[in-house]
């Protein structure tokens, strides 16, 4: 299922997108990455617990997440694991402090956020802000401007779709070669215990926090932007 085959939703307001003045702060603004199990929508009192790196027990939607970055996720509010599990993926990402630049890129393309929110099942490899900060500011601004102008015909759209799978895949199912909504393939290796990577054949990213639950998707926060779009 290609995103360009889906009817666009309502227009997302992008007039306030001031990416050109915020790129330099991308690396310093990030305070957390996300985690959870897309199929674990139980309440905190009924969910299993896991012990974080700090020795504290994690309950609720964050109980099945993995990766060192998960310790940076807020413990309460809309950007917490228990908050994100209740929202569709684009909305959940907008509440996450690590994904500000990704959200700015998504909302620069008319209707894309609504399209992602409206899907029943997705897997999203979400680059955190410092990953976008590695792209030269001039190039990133040009991508965003192209997204605003050309929408789903833009290079930015192809890059974003390159990070999305049309299935909701937990760590047991996400491994191996996976077809993306851009019509190409990503290769996922490793597991929750040993660490996980995702590669497009040009760029290989590490999963910082995986198995994050949202209402319609599983999110894996990664440390690189996968730009190897053919």
Backbone torsions as a table, in degrees:
resi	resn	phi	psi	omega
1	UNK	NA	118.1	179.6
2	UNK	-91.9	142.0	178.2
3	UNK	-62.0	-33.0	-176.9
4	UNK	-70.6	-6.9	177.4
5	UNK	-92.7	-2.6	-177.3
6	UNK	-101.5	138.7	178.6
7	UNK	-64.0	134.3	179.5
8	UNK	-66.7	147.7	177.0
9	UNK	-87.6	-163.1	-178.5
10	UNK	-63.1	153.7	-178.4
11	UNK	-66.0	134.3	174.8
12	UNK	-91.7	132.6	-179.4
13	UNK	-70.8	118.2	-178.9
14	UNK	-119.4	5.5	-178.3
15	UNK	-61.5	-24.9	-178.3
16	UNK	-88.9	5.4	-179.1
17	UNK	-70.0	104.8	-178.9
18	UNK	-109.5	53.6	-173.4
19	UNK	-63.8	-34.1	-175.1
20	UNK	-64.3	-25.3	-179.5
21	UNK	-100.3	-2.6	-177.2
22	UNK	-111.5	-9.7	-174.8
23	UNK	-61.2	-38.4	-176.5
24	UNK	-64.0	-22.9	-178.1
25	UNK	-96.6	3.7	-174.6
26	UNK	-55.6	-47.8	-175.7
27	UNK	-67.0	-32.4	-174.8
28	UNK	-86.7	-17.7	-176.7
29	UNK	-82.4	-14.9	-170.9
30	UNK	-81.2	130.6	-178.5
31	UNK	-126.3	-0.1	-178.8
32	UNK	-170.6	155.7	171.2
33	UNK	-119.7	166.5	-166.6
34	UNK	-105.5	165.3	174.8
35	UNK	-166.5	155.8	176.3
36	UNK	159.6	172.3	178.6
37	UNK	-106.5	123.3	-174.2
38	UNK	-62.4	-21.3	-179.1
39	UNK	-100.4	5.9	-177.3
40	UNK	-107.4	84.3	-178.1
41	UNK	-105.9	20.9	-179.0
42	UNK	-77.9	162.9	179.8
43	UNK	-75.7	167.3	-176.8
44	UNK	-62.5	-33.6	-175.9
45	UNK	-72.8	-21.4	-177.4
46	UNK	-102.9	-9.1	-171.5
47	UNK	-89.3	156.6	176.3
48	UNK	-68.0	167.8	179.1
49	UNK	-116.7	153.3	170.0
50	UNK	-136.0	157.8	-179.3
51	UNK	-98.2	125.8	179.8
52	UNK	-77.4	174.9	-179.8
53	UNK	-62.5	-25.1	-179.9
54	UNK	-84.6	-2.2	179.1
55	UNK	93.8	-4.5	180.0
56	UNK	-85.6	147.9	180.0
57	UNK	-83.2	137.4	176.9
58	UNK	-105.3	132.2	-178.9
59	UNK	-123.7	177.3	174.7
60	UNK	68.4	-142.8	-173.7
61	UNK	-64.7	-20.3	-179.4
62	UNK	-89.3	1.7	-172.4
63	UNK	-66.8	-26.2	-177.0
64	UNK	-107.8	12.5	177.8
65	UNK	-77.5	165.0	178.0
66	UNK	-147.3	155.7	177.8
67	UNK	112.8	145.0	-177.9
68	UNK	-60.4	-30.5	-177.7
69	UNK	-67.3	-19.3	-178.3
70	UNK	-63.3	-24.7	-179.8
71	UNK	-66.4	-16.6	-177.9
72	UNK	-90.6	-4.6	-179.2
73	UNK	-71.4	138.7	176.9
74	UNK	-54.8	147.1	-177.8
75	UNK	-88.6	-8.8	178.4
76	UNK	-151.7	165.6	178.0
77	UNK	91.1	-177.4	-175.2
78	UNK	-63.8	-26.9	-179.4
79	UNK	-88.9	1.2	176.8
80	UNK	-80.8	168.9	176.9
81	UNK	-57.2	-45.8	-178.3
82	UNK	-69.4	-24.0	175.3
83	UNK	-79.1	-43.6	-177.0
84	UNK	-67.0	-30.2	-176.9
85	UNK	-64.2	-20.0	-177.4
86	UNK	-89.9	-10.1	-175.6
87	UNK	-112.9	148.9	171.9
88	UNK	-65.0	164.4	-161.1
89	UNK	-61.2	-43.2	-178.4
90	UNK	-67.0	-39.0	177.0
91	UNK	-66.1	-44.8	178.9
92	UNK	-59.6	-42.6	179.3
93	UNK	-63.1	-35.6	-178.7
94	UNK	-65.7	-19.6	178.8
95	UNK	-93.9	-2.6	-175.7
96	UNK	-93.6	127.2	-175.0
97	UNK	-68.6	-14.6	179.7
98	UNK	-88.2	-11.6	-166.8
99	UNK	-117.3	29.6	-176.5
100	UNK	-63.6	-43.8	-177.7
101	UNK	-70.9	-38.2	175.8
102	UNK	-59.8	-44.7	179.7
103	UNK	-64.1	-40.4	176.7
104	UNK	-60.3	-39.6	178.7
105	UNK	-66.8	-44.7	-179.8
106	UNK	-62.2	-45.5	-175.8
107	UNK	-74.7	-10.6	175.3
108	UNK	-74.4	-16.4	179.6
109	UNK	-100.8	116.6	-173.9
110	UNK	-53.8	119.5	174.1
111	UNK	84.7	-7.1	-174.3
112	UNK	-67.2	-41.0	179.9
113	UNK	-61.3	-42.8	178.0
114	UNK	-64.7	-36.9	178.5
115	UNK	-63.3	-46.1	178.8
116	UNK	-64.0	-43.0	179.3
117	UNK	-63.6	-28.6	-174.9
118	UNK	-85.7	-6.2	-179.0
119	UNK	-80.8	149.1	-178.0
120	UNK	-76.6	-34.0	-173.8
121	UNK	-152.9	121.8	177.8
122	UNK	-141.4	159.3	165.7
123	UNK	-123.2	130.1	-176.5
124	UNK	-122.2	124.3	170.5
125	UNK	-93.5	106.9	-168.1
126	UNK	-104.9	108.1	177.0
127	UNK	-66.5	133.9	177.8
128	UNK	-81.1	169.4	-170.3
129	UNK	-54.7	-45.2	180.0
130	UNK	-60.4	-23.8	176.5
131	UNK	-66.5	-42.3	176.9
132	UNK	-69.1	-30.0	179.7
133	UNK	-65.7	-18.0	177.1
134	UNK	-75.4	-18.1	176.7
135	UNK	-82.0	131.4	178.9
136	UNK	-52.5	138.0	-174.9
137	UNK	-54.6	-42.3	-179.9
138	UNK	-60.4	-42.9	-179.0
139	UNK	-68.1	-41.5	-179.2
140	UNK	-67.0	-40.3	176.8
141	UNK	-62.6	-38.1	178.9
142	UNK	-65.0	-38.7	177.1
143	UNK	-62.2	-44.7	-178.9
144	UNK	-66.0	-42.2	177.7
145	UNK	-62.1	-38.9	176.8
146	UNK	-65.5	-37.7	177.0
147	UNK	-63.6	-40.4	178.6
148	UNK	-66.8	-34.6	-177.0
149	UNK	-82.4	-47.4	-169.6
150	UNK	-105.2	-6.2	175.1
151	UNK	58.1	-127.8	-175.4
152	UNK	-76.7	1.1	171.5
153	UNK	-97.7	3.6	-174.1
154	UNK	-87.2	160.4	173.8
155	UNK	-64.1	-37.6	178.9
156	UNK	-60.0	-42.5	178.6
157	UNK	-59.7	-44.5	-179.2
158	UNK	-62.4	-39.5	178.8
159	UNK	-65.2	-44.7	-179.9
160	UNK	-64.5	-44.5	179.6
161	UNK	-64.4	-25.3	177.8
162	UNK	-65.7	-16.9	-179.6
163	UNK	-100.4	6.7	-172.2
164	UNK	-124.6	133.6	174.8
165	UNK	-105.1	148.6	-177.2
166	UNK	-85.0	20.8	177.7
167	UNK	-135.8	158.8	178.7
168	UNK	-97.1	98.5	-169.3
169	UNK	-110.2	119.8	173.6
170	UNK	-81.0	176.1	-176.1
171	UNK	-57.3	-29.8	-179.9
172	UNK	-72.5	-23.6	-175.2
173	UNK	-106.9	-14.3	-170.2
174	UNK	-84.6	-12.9	-176.5
175	UNK	-68.8	156.7	177.2
176	UNK	92.8	-163.2	179.6
177	UNK	-81.5	129.2	-176.3
178	UNK	-127.7	130.5	177.3
179	UNK	-78.5	135.8	-178.6
180	UNK	-101.2	171.3	177.2
181	UNK	-73.8	-8.0	174.3
182	UNK	-86.9	-4.7	179.4
183	UNK	87.2	13.3	177.5
184	UNK	-119.3	-163.2	-171.7
185	UNK	-131.5	139.4	169.7
186	UNK	-112.7	151.5	176.7
187	UNK	-115.9	121.5	-178.7
188	UNK	-108.2	129.1	-179.5
189	UNK	-129.5	157.6	178.8
190	UNK	90.0	-169.7	-178.3
191	UNK	-153.4	-178.9	-175.8
192	UNK	-65.0	-30.4	-177.1
193	UNK	-79.8	-45.2	-174.7
194	UNK	-93.6	-11.4	-174.9
195	UNK	106.6	152.8	-174.3
196	UNK	-131.5	141.6	174.8
197	UNK	-125.8	157.0	174.9
198	UNK	-133.8	133.6	-174.7
199	UNK	-134.1	144.1	173.3
200	UNK	-105.6	11.0	-178.8
201	UNK	93.2	-16.7	177.1
202	UNK	-115.2	-45.2	179.9
203	UNK	-119.3	136.7	174.2
204	UNK	-117.1	124.4	-178.5
205	UNK	-113.2	148.6	174.0
206	UNK	-95.4	144.1	175.6
207	UNK	-81.2	119.6	179.8
208	UNK	-85.0	-37.2	177.4
209	UNK	-150.4	119.5	-173.6
210	UNK	-119.7	166.1	176.9
211	UNK	65.1	40.6	179.6
212	UNK	-82.2	127.3	-178.3
213	UNK	-89.8	133.6	163.5
214	UNK	-124.9	178.4	-174.9
215	UNK	-63.3	-27.6	-176.9
216	UNK	-134.3	11.1	-175.4
217	UNK	-156.3	160.4	167.6
218	UNK	-107.6	132.6	-176.6
219	UNK	-113.2	137.8	173.0
220	UNK	-122.1	110.8	178.9
221	UNK	-76.7	128.3	-175.2
222	UNK	-122.7	163.1	-172.1
223	UNK	-100.8	7.5	177.7
224	UNK	-139.9	151.8	169.5
225	UNK	-87.9	125.8	-179.4
226	UNK	-83.5	97.5	-172.8
227	UNK	-103.9	6.7	-175.0
228	UNK	-79.9	51.7	-179.9
229	UNK	-80.7	125.6	-178.8
230	UNK	-76.6	NA	NA
